[in-house]
Amino acid sequence: TRDKLCCDNMPVDCSDLYNSGQTVSGIYSIYPAGDFPVWVYCQMISDGKDEDKGGWTNMYQLTRNRNYKLRVDLEDFQGNKAFAQYSSFSVDPEADGYELHVSGFTDGGAGDSLSGHNGYKFSTFDKDQDISPLNCAKRSLGAFWYFKCHHANPNGWYLWGEDATHYAIGNVWFTWKGYAVGMKSISMKIKPVS
């Protein structure tokens, strides 16, 4: 197995920092590729558990050599909270379109709006990689692992709660609130599988 810390004990992710005694949340350097530092915010403690909250652009480097789980926390404008958890999460390199790999859903009240995106590439306004004849990123006003087009759109337009006039373009999680209700917050957090 791979050493927990790579390259002269440089931390690969936030859990390495936490396990070495860094218990205060803040900005840290990690080395997911081994030799190049990436600055990320590490949320060290949340509900009694250490969690990792790193940068999107380096997600491939983080997930290529370790097994990670994903938790998606949602909150609506009435203060209701729910989550979806996945026991396996990774993304492919840029050359493969940052293809999403997610499985092992556990329901925390939000339902599963992400598994349908499994196996799809990350699409943006200027890089249409979905399988729809339309550009889902433009149509949904976001960027995500669209297929044709989405059940989850966390990078969509920030809606202030329910707004049926802006159907499916908001920051929505379909299986919890449908396409017309924007979330107050959506956070996606990864953590190494122990």
MARTI-498172 format. One record per residue (C-alpha): residue number from 0; x, y, z. Coordinates in steps of 0.02 Angstrom, whole numbers, plus 32768, in hexadecimal, padded with zeros to 4 digits. Each point is the difference from the previous one (the first is absolute). Layout:
N
<pt n="NUM" c1="X" c2="Y" c3="Z"/>
...
***
This chain:
194
<pt n="0" c1="8000" c2="8000" c3="8000"/>
<pt n="1" c1="8030" c2="80B3" c3="7FE7"/>
<pt n="2" c1="804E" c2="8060" c3="8090"/>
<pt n="3" c1="7F84" c2="806F" c3="805C"/>
<pt n="4" c1="806F" c2="8097" c3="7FE2"/>
<pt n="5" c1="805B" c2="8010" c3="7F5C"/>
<pt n="6" c1="80A0" c2="8054" c3="7FCF"/>
<pt n="7" c1="805D" c2="8027" c3="80A2"/>
<pt n="8" c1="7F62" c2="8002" c3="806A"/>
<pt n="9" c1="7FA3" c2="8083" c3="7F9B"/>
<pt n="10" c1="7F43" c2="7FF2" c3="8020"/>
<pt n="11" c1="7F9A" c2="7FBA" c3="7F70"/>
<pt n="12" c1="7F59" c2="803D" c3="8045"/>
<pt n="13" c1="7FB2" c2="8051" c3="8099"/>
<pt n="14" c1="7FF6" c2="7F5C" c3="805F"/>
<pt n="15" c1="80BE" c2="7FF3" c3="7FFD"/>
<pt n="16" c1="800A" c2="80AC" c3="8051"/>
<pt n="17" c1="7F7D" c2="7FD3" c3="8081"/>
<pt n="18" c1="8057" c2="7F5C" c3="802A"/>
<pt n="19" c1="80A5" c2="805D" c3="8018"/>
<pt n="20" c1="7FB2" c2="8070" c3="8084"/>
<pt n="21" c1="7FB9" c2="8093" c3="7F9C"/>
<pt n="22" c1="7F52" c2="800C" c3="804C"/>
<pt n="23" c1="7FD3" c2="80B5" c3="7FD7"/>
<pt n="24" c1="7F9A" c2="801F" c3="7F61"/>
<pt n="25" c1="8057" c2="8074" c3="7F86"/>
<pt n="26" c1="8065" c2="8013" c3="7F61"/>
<pt n="27" c1="8089" c2="7F7E" c3="7FE9"/>
<pt n="28" c1="8076" c2="7FC0" c3="7F79"/>
<pt n="29" c1="7FE4" c2="7F4D" c3="7FC8"/>
<pt n="30" c1="805D" c2="7F9D" c3="7F7B"/>
<pt n="31" c1="7F83" c2="7F90" c3="7FA4"/>
<pt n="32" c1="8075" c2="7FEB" c3="7F6A"/>
<pt n="33" c1="8097" c2="7FE4" c3="806F"/>
<pt n="34" c1="806F" c2="8093" c3="7FD3"/>
<pt n="35" c1="7F92" c2="8098" c3="7FE3"/>
<pt n="36" c1="7FA6" c2="8059" c3="808E"/>
<pt n="37" c1="7F46" c2="8027" c3="7FF7"/>
<pt n="38" c1="7FB2" c2="807B" c3="807A"/>
<pt n="39" c1="7F5B" c2="7FC2" c3="8046"/>
<pt n="40" c1="7F8C" c2="8025" c3="808F"/>
<pt n="41" c1="7FFD" c2="7F6D" c3="807B"/>
<pt n="42" c1="7F68" c2="7FF2" c3="806F"/>
<pt n="43" c1="804F" c2="7F98" c3="8088"/>
<pt n="44" c1="7F6B" c2="7FE0" c3="8072"/>
<pt n="45" c1="7F48" c2="7FF8" c3="7FD6"/>
<pt n="46" c1="7F83" c2="7FA2" c3="806B"/>
<pt n="47" c1="8091" c2="7FAB" c3="8056"/>
<pt n="48" c1="804E" c2="7FBD" c3="7F61"/>
<pt n="49" c1="8094" c2="803A" c3="7F9A"/>
<pt n="50" c1="7FCF" c2="802E" c3="7F4F"/>
<pt n="51" c1="8059" c2="8036" c3="7F64"/>
<pt n="52" c1="7FC8" c2="8094" c3="7F97"/>
<pt n="53" c1="807E" c2="8018" c3="7F76"/>
<pt n="54" c1="8009" c2="8058" c3="7F57"/>
<pt n="55" c1="7FA5" c2="7FC4" c3="7F65"/>
<pt n="56" c1="808E" c2="8015" c3="7F85"/>
<pt n="57" c1="806B" c2="7F81" c3="805C"/>
<pt n="58" c1="7F78" c2="7F81" c3="8024"/>
<pt n="59" c1="804B" c2="7F81" c3="7F88"/>
<pt n="60" c1="80A8" c2="8007" c3="8059"/>
<pt n="61" c1="7FA9" c2="7FE9" c3="80A7"/>
<pt n="62" c1="7F95" c2="7F6C" c3="7FCC"/>
<pt n="63" c1="8073" c2="7F9F" c3="7F8E"/>
<pt n="64" c1="8066" c2="7FA5" c3="8085"/>
<pt n="65" c1="7F88" c2="7FF4" c3="8092"/>
<pt n="66" c1="7F4D" c2="7FCB" c3="8018"/>
<pt n="67" c1="7F8D" c2="808F" c3="8031"/>
<pt n="68" c1="7F4C" c2="8010" c3="8033"/>
<pt n="69" c1="7F93" c2="8097" c3="7FD9"/>
<pt n="70" c1="7F7E" c2="8057" c3="806A"/>
<pt n="71" c1="7F8D" c2="8083" c3="7FB5"/>
<pt n="72" c1="7FB0" c2="8072" c3="8083"/>
<pt n="73" c1="7F67" c2="8065" c3="7FCF"/>
<pt n="74" c1="7F9E" c2="8089" c3="8055"/>
<pt n="75" c1="7F64" c2="8059" c3="7FC2"/>
<pt n="76" c1="7FC5" c2="80AF" c3="802B"/>
<pt n="77" c1="7F8D" c2="7FC0" c3="8089"/>
<pt n="78" c1="8095" c2="7FB9" c3="805F"/>
<pt n="79" c1="7FDB" c2="7F4A" c3="7FD2"/>
<pt n="80" c1="809C" c2="7F96" c3="7FE8"/>
<pt n="81" c1="801F" c2="7F5B" c3="7FA9"/>
<pt n="82" c1="8092" c2="7FA2" c3="7FB7"/>
<pt n="83" c1="8031" c2="7F7B" c3="7F84"/>
<pt n="84" c1="809A" c2="7F95" c3="801C"/>
<pt n="85" c1="8062" c2="7F95" c3="7F86"/>
<pt n="86" c1="807D" c2="7F7C" c3="8039"/>
<pt n="87" c1="806C" c2="8015" c3="7F64"/>
<pt n="88" c1="8030" c2="80A0" c3="7FA5"/>
<pt n="89" c1="8086" c2="802C" c3="7F81"/>
<pt n="90" c1="801C" c2="8063" c3="7F62"/>
<pt n="91" c1="806A" c2="7FD9" c3="7F68"/>
<pt n="92" c1="808A" c2="8074" c3="7FBF"/>
<pt n="93" c1="7FE0" c2="8096" c3="7F92"/>
<pt n="94" c1="802D" c2="7F9A" c3="7F65"/>
<pt n="95" c1="7F67" c2="7F95" c3="8025"/>
<pt n="96" c1="7F8F" c2="8095" c3="8023"/>
<pt n="97" c1="8006" c2="7FEF" c3="80BE"/>
<pt n="98" c1="7F85" c2="7F70" c3="7FF0"/>
<pt n="99" c1="7FA0" c2="7FE1" c3="80A1"/>
<pt n="100" c1="8000" c2="7F5A" c3="805B"/>
<pt n="101" c1="7F86" c2="7FF7" c3="8091"/>
<pt n="102" c1="7FA8" c2="7F6C" c3="8050"/>
<pt n="103" c1="7FC2" c2="7FB8" c3="80A3"/>
<pt n="104" c1="7F72" c2="8078" c3="8026"/>
<pt n="105" c1="7FBE" c2="8015" c3="80B2"/>
<pt n="106" c1="7F68" c2="806E" c3="8019"/>
<pt n="107" c1="8004" c2="8089" c3="8082"/>
<pt n="108" c1="7F58" c2="8044" c3="7FCB"/>
<pt n="109" c1="8038" c2="8055" c3="7F5E"/>
<pt n="110" c1="7FE7" c2="7F6E" c3="7F8A"/>
<pt n="111" c1="807C" c2="7FCF" c3="7F78"/>
<pt n="112" c1="8014" c2="8089" c3="7F7F"/>
<pt n="113" c1="80B6" c2="7FD8" c3="7FD9"/>
<pt n="114" c1="8009" c2="7F4A" c3="7FC8"/>
<pt n="115" c1="7FB0" c2="802D" c3="7F59"/>
<pt n="116" c1="8099" c2="806D" c3="7FDF"/>
<pt n="117" c1="8077" c2="7F6D" c3="801A"/>
<pt n="118" c1="806F" c2="7FDE" c3="7F6A"/>
<pt n="119" c1="7FE9" c2="80AC" c3="7FB1"/>
<pt n="120" c1="807F" c2="8087" c3="7FDD"/>
<pt n="121" c1="8004" c2="80AE" c3="804D"/>
<pt n="122" c1="7FAE" c2="8080" c3="7F8D"/>
<pt n="123" c1="8010" c2="80BD" c3="8000"/>
<pt n="124" c1="7FBF" c2="808C" c3="7F90"/>
<pt n="125" c1="809C" c2="7FF6" c3="7F93"/>
<pt n="126" c1="8020" c2="7F44" c3="800C"/>
<pt n="127" c1="7F63" c2="7F9F" c3="7FD8"/>
<pt n="128" c1="8023" c2="7F4B" c3="8030"/>
<pt n="129" c1="7F50" c2="7FC2" c3="8028"/>
<pt n="130" c1="7F9E" c2="7F89" c3="7F92"/>
<pt n="131" c1="7F70" c2="8077" c3="7FDC"/>
<pt n="132" c1="7FF3" c2="8052" c3="7F54"/>
<pt n="133" c1="7FEF" c2="80A2" c3="8064"/>
<pt n="134" c1="8089" c2="804A" c3="806C"/>
<pt n="135" c1="7FBF" c2="7FD3" c3="80AE"/>
<pt n="136" c1="8075" c2="807C" c3="8056"/>
<pt n="137" c1="7FB4" c2="808F" c3="7F9C"/>
<pt n="138" c1="7F50" c2="7FBD" c3="800F"/>
<pt n="139" c1="800F" c2="7FE2" c3="80BD"/>
<pt n="140" c1="806B" c2="809B" c3="8023"/>
<pt n="141" c1="8085" c2="7F9C" c3="8059"/>
<pt n="142" c1="808F" c2="7F86" c3="7FF0"/>
<pt n="143" c1="7FF7" c2="7F4B" c3="8038"/>
<pt n="144" c1="8008" c2="7F4A" c3="7FCB"/>
<pt n="145" c1="7F6A" c2="8015" c3="7F8F"/>
<pt n="146" c1="7FB7" c2="7F73" c3="7F9B"/>
<pt n="147" c1="7F60" c2="8042" c3="7FAD"/>
<pt n="148" c1="7FF8" c2="806A" c3="8069"/>
<pt n="149" c1="7FF5" c2="7FE8" c3="80BF"/>
<pt n="150" c1="7FB1" c2="7FC9" c3="80A4"/>
<pt n="151" c1="807C" c2="806A" c3="8063"/>
<pt n="152" c1="803F" c2="80AC" c3="7FD0"/>
<pt n="153" c1="8064" c2="8043" c3="8094"/>
<pt n="154" c1="805C" c2="807E" c3="7F93"/>
<pt n="155" c1="7F5F" c2="8042" c3="7FB3"/>
<pt n="156" c1="7FB4" c2="80AB" c3="8017"/>
<pt n="157" c1="7FE9" c2="802B" c3="80B8"/>
<pt n="158" c1="7F44" c2="8005" c3="801B"/>
<pt n="159" c1="7FB8" c2="8046" c3="80A0"/>
<pt n="160" c1="7F92" c2="7F6A" c3="8025"/>
<pt n="161" c1="7F6E" c2="7FCF" c3="7F92"/>
<pt n="162" c1="7FF1" c2="8053" c3="7F56"/>
<pt n="163" c1="7FA1" c2="7F9D" c3="7F7C"/>
<pt n="164" c1="8027" c2="8085" c3="7F7D"/>
<pt n="165" c1="80B6" c2="7FC8" c3="8004"/>
<pt n="166" c1="7FE0" c2="7F45" c3="7FEC"/>
<pt n="167" c1="809C" c2="7F8F" c3="8003"/>
<pt n="168" c1="8080" c2="808D" c3="7FF3"/>
<pt n="169" c1="8019" c2="8019" c3="80BA"/>
<pt n="170" c1="8070" c2="7FAF" c3="8081"/>
<pt n="171" c1="7F88" c2="7F6E" c3="8013"/>
<pt n="172" c1="7FFF" c2="7F4E" c3="8044"/>
<pt n="173" c1="7F6C" c2="7FB2" c3="7FA5"/>
<pt n="174" c1="7FE0" c2="7F6A" c3="8071"/>
<pt n="175" c1="7FEA" c2="8070" c3="8099"/>
<pt n="176" c1="7FA7" c2="809D" c3="7FC5"/>
<pt n="177" c1="7FE6" c2="7FED" c3="7F44"/>
<pt n="178" c1="803C" c2="8073" c3="7F76"/>
<pt n="179" c1="7FAF" c2="80A2" c3="803A"/>
<pt n="180" c1="804A" c2="8010" c3="80B0"/>
<pt n="181" c1="80AF" c2="8046" c3="8011"/>
<pt n="182" c1="8068" c2="7FCF" c3="8096"/>
<pt n="183" c1="8042" c2="807D" c3="807E"/>
<pt n="184" c1="809E" c2="7F97" c3="8004"/>
<pt n="185" c1="8049" c2="7F66" c3="7FAF"/>
<pt n="186" c1="80A9" c2="7FBF" c3="8038"/>
<pt n="187" c1="805C" c2="7F6A" c3="7FBD"/>
<pt n="188" c1="8083" c2="7FB8" c3="8075"/>
<pt n="189" c1="8075" c2="7F6D" c3="7FE7"/>
<pt n="190" c1="8055" c2="7F97" c3="8085"/>
<pt n="191" c1="8077" c2="7F6D" c3="7FF0"/>
<pt n="192" c1="7FAF" c2="7F58" c3="8019"/>
<pt n="193" c1="804B" c2="7FB2" c3="809C"/>
***
